[in-house]
Amino acid sequence: MFEPKNYDHLIGTPGFSDQLLKNHFTLYQGYVKNTNLLIELLSTKESATPECAELQRRFGWEFNGMRLHELYFDNMAKVPQAPAETIQARLESIYGSMENWKKNFVSVGAMRGIGWVILAFDSQSDELFNIWVNEHDVGHLAGTTPLLVMDVFEHAFMLDYGLKRTDYIEAFFKAIDWGVVEKRLY
């Protein structure tokens, strides 16, 4: 069974109110709880039934909600770090500059809708992609590794920023732990 991780060390992160973070942590804990519940339920159900099929479909939503939140919180820090040379060089080689990459990432995050923005690494092509993941379970590029994850569901910003999603995105960029992002690359 999965245990929720403690992200209280993020309380006090500039640009994120304590209440917003606490609400977000509680939401994440619900994904952990529901992932565990579905594992239990699926172990007791006869397979090949409509009930089992629906539980199995729901499992992807809850599990990915748990994991994406962990990746999101893990790549944040109270004190931001500059991108490490390796990741910066990779992004510059693909996008021309860090500014171009950020502009693209931000534009994906500013799209209408709810979901996630992920800087994903495809080891087979050795490419980096900024992608949109709709909901938790739709839009993942199979086989890629999430390097940088940004939550753009309303719960991630509405309490502090209302409808000003781009202001939230700027605050997020000031809280990126690039050391974690770099470690995910290799």
C-alpha positions in Angstrom: 0.0 0.0 0.0 1.1 3.6 -0.6 1.7 6.1 2.1 1.2 9.9 1.4 4.5 11.8 1.4 4.8 14.8 3.6 5.3 18.1 1.7 5.0 20.4 4.7 8.5 21.7 3.9 6.9 23.7 1.1 4.8 25.7 3.5 6.1 29.3 3.2 7.1 29.0 -0.5 6.9 32.5 -2.0 3.9 32.9 -4.3 1.9 30.1 -2.7 -0.2 30.8 0.3 -0.1 28.3 3.2 -3.8 27.6 2.8 -3.5 26.9 -0.9 -0.6 24.4 -0.2 -2.4 22.7 2.6 -5.6 22.3 0.5 -3.4 20.9 -2.3 -1.7 18.4 0.1 -5.1 17.2 1.3 -6.3 16.7 -2.3 -3.1 14.7 -3.0 -3.7 12.6 0.1 -7.1 11.7 -1.3 -5.5 10.3 -4.4 -3.2 8.1 -2.2 -6.2 6.9 -0.2 -8.3 6.1 -3.3 -5.4 4.4 -5.0 -5.1 2.1 -2.0 -8.8 1.5 -1.9 -9.0 0.6 -5.5 -6.1 -1.9 -5.1 -8.0 -3.5 -2.3 -11.3 -3.6 -4.2 -9.7 -4.9 -7.4 -8.2 -7.8 -5.4 -11.6 -8.9 -4.3 -13.6 -8.6 -7.5 -14.1 -11.2 -10.2 -12.3 -10.1 -13.3 -14.1 -9.6 -16.6 -17.1 -8.0 -14.9 -18.5 -4.5 -15.7 -17.8 -3.5 -12.1 -14.2 -4.7 -12.3 -13.7 -2.9 -15.6 -14.9 0.4 -14.2 -12.7 0.1 -11.1 -9.8 -0.7 -13.3 -10.4 2.4 -15.4 -10.7 4.5 -12.3 -7.4 3.1 -11.0 -5.4 5.0 -13.7 -7.1 8.3 -12.7 -6.3 7.9 -9.0 -2.8 6.4 -9.4 -1.7 9.1 -11.9 -3.3 11.8 -9.7 -1.1 10.5 -6.9 2.1 10.2 -8.9 1.7 13.5 -10.8 1.2 15.4 -7.5 4.3 13.8 -6.1 6.3 14.8 -9.1 4.9 18.3 -9.0 5.6 18.8 -5.3 9.0 17.1 -5.5 10.1 19.5 -8.3 9.3 22.6 -6.1 11.4 24.3 -3.5 11.1 27.4 -1.3 14.4 28.7 -2.7 14.6 28.2 -6.5 17.7 26.9 -8.1 19.1 27.9 -11.5 18.9 25.1 -14.1 21.9 22.8 -14.1 24.2 23.0 -17.1 23.1 19.7 -18.6 19.4 20.4 -18.7 19.9 24.0 -19.8 22.2 22.9 -22.6 19.6 20.3 -23.7 16.8 22.8 -23.7 18.8 25.4 -25.5 19.8 22.9 -28.2 16.1 22.1 -28.9 14.5 25.4 -28.3 17.3 27.8 -29.2 17.4 29.4 -25.7 16.0 28.9 -22.2 13.7 31.9 -22.9 12.2 30.1 -26.0 11.7 26.9 -24.0 10.1 28.8 -21.1 7.8 30.7 -23.5 6.7 27.4 -25.0 6.2 25.7 -21.6 4.2 28.7 -20.4 2.1 28.8 -23.5 1.1 25.2 -23.0 0.3 25.9 -19.4 -1.8 28.9 -20.3 -4.1 26.9 -22.7 -7.7 26.7 -21.8 -8.6 23.7 -19.8 -7.5 21.7 -16.8 -4.6 19.3 -16.7 -0.8 19.2 -16.4 2.1 20.6 -18.3 5.1 18.2 -18.4 8.6 18.6 -19.8 9.0 14.9 -20.9 12.1 13.1 -21.9 12.0 10.4 -24.5 15.1 8.2 -24.1 14.6 6.4 -27.4 14.8 9.6 -29.5 16.8 11.6 -26.9 14.2 14.4 -27.3 12.5 16.7 -24.8 8.9 17.7 -25.3 6.6 20.1 -23.5 3.3 18.2 -23.4 -0.2 18.8 -22.1 -1.8 16.0 -20.1 -5.5 16.3 -19.9 -7.0 15.1 -16.6 -4.5 12.7 -15.1 -4.8 9.8 -17.4 -5.1 11.2 -20.9 -2.2 12.6 -23.0 0.9 10.9 -21.5 3.5 10.1 -24.1 4.2 6.4 -23.6 7.7 5.6 -22.4 8.7 9.2 -21.6 10.0 10.3 -18.3 8.4 13.4 -16.7 11.2 15.8 -15.8 9.3 18.9 -14.8 5.6 18.8 -13.8 3.3 21.7 -13.4 -0.3 21.3 -12.1 -2.7 23.6 -14.0 -5.9 22.3 -12.5 -7.8 25.2 -10.8 -7.1 23.9 -7.3 -3.4 24.7 -7.9 -3.9 28.4 -8.3 -7.5 29.7 -7.9 -7.3 30.4 -4.2 -4.2 32.7 -4.6 -4.6 33.9 -8.2 -8.2 33.6 -9.2 -8.3 33.4 -13.0 -4.8 34.8 -13.4 -3.2 31.5 -14.4 -0.2 33.2 -15.9 0.6 34.8 -12.6 0.5 31.4 -11.0 2.8 30.0 -13.7 5.3 32.8 -13.0 5.2 31.9 -9.3 5.7 28.3 -10.1 8.8 29.1 -12.2 10.3 30.9 -9.1 9.8 27.7 -7.1 11.4 25.1 -9.4 14.0 22.8 -7.9 16.1 22.3 -11.1 18.3 19.9 -9.2 15.4 17.4 -9.0 14.6 18.0 -12.7 18.2 17.3 -13.6 18.2 14.0 -11.6 15.1 12.8 -13.5 16.9 13.3 -16.8 19.4 10.5 -16.0 
